[in-house]
Amino acid sequence: MPYVIAEPCVDVMDKSCIEECPVDCIYEGARMLYIHPDECVDCGACEPVCPVEAIFFDDDVPEEWNGYITGNADFFVDLGSPGGAAKVGRTENDPPSIKNLTPMNQS
């Protein structure tokens, strides 16, 4: 898994990263965005445009957010590999570890 989106994205979903992704591998759940581990080409274009600094190379995810590595993979268990987020659109497919979080990042 090349890149992972972590906690700062929960309930924010700025989507600047989606606009930068050349392969359309960033999918939208109900509460956050997820990078498809098999569709990502590891270009890193998404990382610098994230305004909340939620995107990390998988080996660089801060320890307190390591659960988001699993959560990111879990998002795609039922969804599979549809070959692009644009044709899927927003889903309610957040894994329980994300779905059950208390609301956060609210201004």
Buried (B, 14 or more C-beta within 10 A) or exposed (E): BBBBBBBBBBBBBBBBBBEBBEBBBBBBBEBBBBBBBEBBEEBEBBBEBBEBEBBBEBEEBEEEBEBBBEBBBBBBEEBEEBBBBEEBEEBEBBBEEBBEBEEEBEE
